[in-house]
Amino acid sequence: MTEFWLISAPGEKTCQQTWDKLMMATTRSNNLSVNNKFNIPDLKVGTLDVLVGLSDELAKLDAFVESVVKKVAQYMADVLEDSRDKVQENLLANGGYQYHSSLCLPIDLVTYITRFQWDMAKYPIKQSLKNISEIISKQASQIDCDLKARASAYNNLKGNLQNLERKNAGSLLTRSLADIVKKEDFVLDSEYLITMLVVVPKTNYADWQKTYETLAEMVVPRSTKLLFEDNDSGLFSVTLFRKAIDDFRHQARENKFMVRDFQYNEVEMKADKEEMTRLSTDKKKQMQQSLLMILKLLSLQGPLVRWLKVNFSEAFIAWIHIKALRVFVESVLRYGLPVNFQAMLLQPHKKNMKKLREVLYELYKHLDSSAAIIDASMDIPGLNLSQQEYYPYVYYKVDCNLLDFKV
């Protein structure tokens, strides 16, 4: 997605003059950014002490709500694991009623931010700043709590299904061979010869055929036979002299061929087959259980995706309102009363970020005496106070890169 810089500067004779001055410096004389006015309504100011305390509280709330937005977005990607290319199209802001009349169409995040309008219904401006922040905090906390509960239920079911599928798909290294091998596959009742079974990865079939006769000195030539194969491996028989067993096992393992500990015994085979019959019945039950789990998982997935879409939108909208609150509070603290500032949203061109910082510095360095110690030639001119970037103008970054991967 993209990054925005949300800034404010005090009104000149009018706020429009502040806007025109920014546009002249950043777009008309050079193409440094795409700018939009960021409309913040007339909020209740309150006392200076409240504003100072609220400034710190809003910083913490900003970080928390952003984390909730990212968690919901990331879990959307996890649920849509096979359709990650569709994740971004589900990360929308359902604030379309502001721009699409009564249609209430969801809109993309960039459009929502660049055309931001305060949601009077959710966050009444007659309430105090403190109350509005508490409304957002409760809303974000509820989304975070609900996400944990829904994710836990979904992940548990998904994990149980994966465990069941692993049990139903035994590998040739561990599964019973009673339903695979036959009496005629073995040399029996020989004092000198023995038939052994070897599991060979499919990618190593050619190596097996080339080398099995040389893995020990007493391997019977042309005695190997493919008895069975699954998705990954094949079960081969091979006949050799008994005295070569240990050497053959060792050399086979060195070549990534695994010898099964198996001796053909009709009594044991019969018992194994009876056990296999019982297991087959159990497996059918497990398969039915697996199918039911899949159906339940699918039945959960649809509502879960819908919940994630709705609550991502709610969390994202709340997050941008927190940014608006922070701009308002910080602007009043910096520029004083009466309230007179212009909030502006800048979308910097990536290659021009350093130049844009320098232009903003020159434009607003008169606003703060601490600006005198700022070196405009630095990549990020400004002071780092309490790990917060500081500039002579009010500044907050809005980073819409919400996912840990590229879709």
C-alpha positions in Angstrom: 0.0 0.0 0.0 1.4 3.4 0.9 2.6 5.9 3.5 1.0 9.2 4.4 2.3 12.2 6.5 -0.5 13.8 8.5 0.7 17.3 9.5 -0.8 20.6 10.7 0.3 24.2 10.6 -1.2 27.3 12.1 -3.6 29.4 10.0 -2.1 32.4 8.4 -4.7 35.1 7.9 -6.9 32.2 6.9 -6.5 28.5 6.9 -6.8 28.6 3.1 -3.6 30.6 2.9 -1.8 28.0 4.9 -3.0 25.4 2.5 -2.1 27.4 -0.6 1.4 28.0 0.9 2.0 24.3 1.3 0.7 23.5 -2.2 3.0 26.1 -3.7 6.0 24.7 -1.9 5.4 21.0 -2.5 3.4 20.5 -5.7 3.3 23.6 -7.9 7.0 24.4 -8.0 8.1 20.8 -7.6 6.4 17.4 -7.5 7.2 16.2 -4.0 3.9 14.9 -2.8 0.2 14.5 -3.4 -1.7 16.6 -0.9 -5.3 16.6 0.6 -6.9 18.7 3.2 -7.7 16.6 6.3 -11.0 17.7 7.7 -11.2 17.8 11.5 -14.4 19.2 13.0 -14.6 21.7 15.9 -14.0 19.5 18.9 -14.3 20.5 22.5 -11.0 21.7 23.7 -11.2 21.3 27.5 -8.5 22.5 29.9 -4.7 22.6 29.3 -4.1 19.9 32.0 -6.6 17.6 30.3 -4.9 18.2 26.9 -1.5 17.4 28.2 -2.6 14.2 29.8 -4.6 13.2 26.8 -1.6 13.7 24.5 0.2 10.8 26.2 -2.9 8.6 26.4 -3.7 9.1 22.7 -0.1 8.1 21.8 -0.6 4.7 23.6 -4.1 4.3 22.2 -2.8 5.0 18.7 -0.2 2.2 19.0 -2.8 -0.2 20.5 -5.5 0.4 17.8 -2.8 0.1 15.1 -1.8 -3.3 16.5 -5.5 -4.4 16.4 -5.8 -3.3 12.8 -2.7 -5.2 11.8 -3.7 -8.3 13.8 -7.1 -8.4 12.0 -5.5 -7.9 8.6 -2.9 -10.6 9.3 -5.5 -13.1 10.4 -7.5 -12.4 7.3 -4.4 -13.4 5.4 -4.0 -16.6 7.5 -7.7 -17.6 6.9 -7.4 -17.0 3.2 -4.1 -18.9 3.0 -4.9 -20.4 -0.4 -6.2 -17.1 -1.8 -3.7 -14.5 -0.5 -4.1 -12.5 -3.7 -7.6 -11.7 -2.5 -6.6 -10.4 0.9 -6.2 -6.8 -0.1 -9.6 -6.6 -1.8 -11.1 -7.6 1.6 -9.3 -4.9 3.5 -11.7 -2.0 3.0 -13.2 0.8 5.0 -16.9 0.7 5.2 -17.1 4.5 5.3 -18.5 4.8 1.8 -21.7 6.4 2.9 -19.7 9.6 3.2 -19.1 9.6 -0.5 -21.7 7.4 -2.1 -24.9 8.8 -0.7 -27.1 6.0 0.7 -25.3 3.2 -1.1 -22.9 2.6 1.9 -20.3 1.1 -0.4 -17.0 0.0 1.1 -14.0 1.9 -0.3 -10.3 1.3 -0.4 -8.2 2.6 2.5 -6.4 5.3 0.5 -9.7 6.8 -0.7 -11.0 6.7 2.9 -7.9 8.5 4.3 -7.6 11.1 1.5 -11.4 11.9 1.7 -11.6 11.6 5.5 -14.7 12.9 7.2 -15.4 12.6 10.9 -18.1 10.0 11.8 -20.5 12.1 13.8 -22.7 9.1 14.6 -19.9 6.9 16.1 -17.9 9.7 17.7 -20.2 12.7 18.6 -18.3 15.9 18.7 -20.4 17.2 21.6 -18.6 14.7 23.8 -15.4 15.6 25.4 -12.1 14.6 23.8 -11.6 12.2 26.7 -14.9 10.5 26.2 -14.3 10.1 22.5 -11.0 8.5 23.1 -12.6 6.1 25.6 -15.3 5.1 23.1 -12.5 4.2 20.6 -10.5 2.4 23.3 -13.5 0.2 24.3 -14.4 -0.5 20.6 -10.8 -1.6 19.8 -10.5 -3.7 23.0 -13.7 -5.5 22.2 -12.5 -6.3 18.6 -9.2 -7.5 20.0 -11.0 -9.7 22.6 -13.4 -11.1 20.0 -10.6 -11.8 17.5 -8.7 -13.9 20.1 -11.8 -16.0 20.8 -12.8 -16.5 17.2 -9.2 -17.3 16.2 -8.8 -19.8 19.0 -11.9 -21.7 18.0 -11.0 -21.7 14.3 -7.3 -22.6 15.0 -8.2 -25.5 17.3 -10.6 -27.0 14.8 -8.0 -26.6 12.0 -5.3 -28.2 14.2 -7.5 -31.2 15.1 -8.3 -31.7 11.4 -4.6 -31.6 10.5 -3.7 -34.2 13.3 -6.5 -36.5 12.1 -5.3 -36.3 8.5 -1.7 -37.1 9.6 -3.0 -40.2 11.4 -4.9 -41.4 8.3 -1.9 -41.0 6.1 0.8 -43.3 7.6 4.1 -43.5 5.7 5.7 -46.6 4.4 8.3 -46.3 7.2 5.7 -46.9 9.9 2.5 -48.4 8.5 1.5 -52.0 8.6 2.6 -54.1 5.6 0.0 -56.9 6.1 -2.2 -55.6 3.2 0.8 -54.9 0.9 3.1 -57.9 0.8 2.4 -61.5 -0.3 4.1 -64.8 0.4 5.5 -65.1 -3.1 7.4 -61.8 -2.5 9.8 -63.6 -0.1 12.5 -66.3 -0.1 11.3 -68.5 2.8 12.8 -71.4 4.8 16.3 -70.8 3.4 19.3 -71.3 5.7 21.4 -68.8 3.7 19.1 -66.3 1.9 16.7 -63.7 3.2 14.4 -61.2 1.6 14.5 -57.7 3.0 12.2 -54.7 2.4 13.6 -51.2 1.7 11.7 -47.9 1.6 13.2 -45.7 -1.2 12.2 -42.1 -1.9 10.7 -41.7 -5.3 13.4 -39.2 -6.2 16.0 -41.9 -5.5 14.5 -44.8 -7.6 17.3 -44.5 -10.2 20.0 -44.5 -7.6 18.5 -47.6 -6.0 18.5 -49.6 -9.2 22.1 -48.6 -9.9 23.5 -49.3 -6.4 21.5 -51.9 -4.5 23.6 -54.8 -5.8 26.8 -53.1 -4.5 25.5 -52.1 -1.0 26.9 -55.4 0.3 29.1 -58.2 -1.1 26.4 -60.9 -1.1 23.3 -59.3 -2.7 21.5 -61.4 -5.3 21.7 -59.7 -8.7 18.5 -58.6 -10.2 16.5 -59.6 -7.1 14.8 -56.2 -6.4 11.1 -55.7 -7.1 8.8 -52.7 -6.5 6.0 -54.0 -4.3 4.1 -50.8 -3.5 4.4 -47.0 -3.6 2.6 -44.0 -2.1 2.9 -40.3 -2.9 6.5 -40.1 -1.6 8.2 -43.5 -1.5 8.3 -47.0 -2.9 8.6 -50.3 -1.0 11.3 -52.6 -2.7 12.2 -56.2 -1.9 15.8 -57.4 -2.3 17.3 -60.8 -1.6 20.8 -61.3 0.0 22.8 -63.7 2.1 22.0 -63.5 5.8 25.6 -62.8 6.8 25.5 -59.5 4.8 22.4 -58.1 6.6 24.3 -55.7 9.0 26.6 -54.4 6.2 23.6 -54.0 3.9 21.6 -52.0 6.5 24.5 -49.7 7.2 25.2 -49.0 3.5 21.5 -48.6 2.7 21.1 -45.9 5.4 24.2 -44.1 4.1 22.4 -43.9 0.7 19.1 -42.7 2.2 17.4 -46.1 1.7 15.6 -47.2 4.9 15.4 -51.0 5.6 12.1 -52.0 7.3 12.3 -54.5 10.2 10.0 -57.1 8.8 9.9 -60.9 8.6 7.2 -62.8 6.8 5.2 -64.8 9.3 1.7 -66.1 8.4 0.5 -66.2 12.0 1.6 -62.7 12.6 0.3 -61.6 9.2 -3.1 -63.0 10.0 -3.2 -61.1 13.3 -2.1 -58.0 11.5 -4.8 -58.4 8.9 -7.4 -58.7 11.6 -6.0 -55.6 13.2 -6.1 -53.9 9.8 -9.7 -54.8 9.4 -10.5 -53.2 12.8 -8.3 -50.2 11.9 -10.1 -49.9 8.6 -13.4 -49.6 10.4 -11.9 -47.0 12.7 -10.4 -45.2 9.7 -13.8 -45.0 8.1 -15.1 -43.4 11.3 -12.1 -41.1 11.3 -12.7 -40.2 7.6 -16.3 -39.3 8.5 -15.1 -37.3 11.4 -12.6 -35.6 9.1 -15.3 -34.8 6.6 -17.5 -33.4 9.4 -14.5 -31.3 10.6 -13.9 -30.0 7.1 -17.6 -29.1 6.7 -17.5 -27.4 10.1 -14.3 -25.5 9.2 -15.9 -24.3 5.9 -19.0 -23.3 7.8 -16.9 -21.3 10.2 -14.7 -19.8 7.5 -17.4 -17.8 5.7 -18.8 -16.1 8.8 -15.2 -15.6 10.1 -14.1 -13.8 6.9 -17.2 -11.6 7.1 -16.5 -10.8 10.7 -12.9 -10.0 9.8 -14.0 -7.7 7.0 -16.4 -5.8 9.1 -14.2 -5.4 12.1 -11.1 -4.6 10.1 -13.1 -1.7 8.7 -14.2 -0.7 12.2 -10.7 -0.8 13.6 -9.2 1.0 10.7 -11.8 3.8 10.9 -11.2 4.1 14.6 -7.5 4.3 14.0 -7.7 7.2 11.6 -10.0 9.0 14.1 -7.3 8.6 16.7 -4.9 10.2 14.3 -7.3 13.1 13.9 -7.7 13.5 17.7 -3.9 13.5 18.1 -3.5 16.2 15.4 -6.2 18.3 17.1 -4.8 18.0 20.6 -1.2 18.6 19.6 -2.1 21.5 17.3 -3.9 23.2 20.2 -1.0 22.6 22.6 1.5 23.9 20.1 -0.3 26.8 18.4 -2.6 27.9 21.3 -6.1 29.2 21.3 -8.4 30.1 19.6 -8.2 26.9 17.5 -6.7 28.0 14.2 -4.8 25.4 12.2 -5.0 23.5 8.9 -4.6 19.7 9.0 -3.1 18.4 5.8 -2.4 14.9 4.5 0.7 14.4 2.3 1.4 11.3 0.3 5.2 11.7 -0.4 6.7 10.4 -3.6 9.1 7.8 -2.4 12.2 9.2 -4.1 11.5 12.7 -2.9 11.0 12.1 0.9 14.3 13.7 1.9 13.7 16.8 -0.2 10.1 17.0 1.1 11.4 17.0 4.7 13.8 19.8 3.8 11.0 21.9 2.2 8.7 21.4 5.2 11.6 22.4 7.5 12.2 25.6 5.6 8.5 26.3 5.5 7.8 25.9 9.2 11.1 26.3 11.1 9.9 29.6 12.5 7.2 27.8 14.5 9.5 26.5 17.2 12.8 27.7 18.6 14.1 24.2 18.9 14.0 24.1 15.2 17.2 26.1 15.2 19.2 23.0 16.2 17.7 20.9 13.4 20.0 20.1 10.5 17.9 20.1 7.4 20.6 18.1 5.5 19.8 15.1 7.6 17.7 12.3 6.2 15.1 12.9 8.9 15.6 16.4 10.2 14.1 16.8 13.7 14.6 15.7 17.2 13.9 12.3 18.7 12.1 13.0 21.9 10.9 9.9 23.9 11.3 7.9 20.7 8.8 10.2 18.9 9.9 12.1 15.8 9.8 15.8 16.5 9.4 18.6 13.9 8.5 22.3 14.3 5.1 21.4 12.8 2.7 18.7 14.0 3.4 15.4 12.3 2.1 11.8 12.4 2.8 9.0 10.0 0.0 6.8 8.7 1.6 3.6 7.4 -0.9 1.6 5.4 1.5 -1.3 4.9 -0.6 -3.5 7.2 0.6 -7.0 6.2 3.9 -8.8 6.9 4.0 -10.1 3.3 3.4 -8.8 -0.2 0.2 -10.0 -1.8 
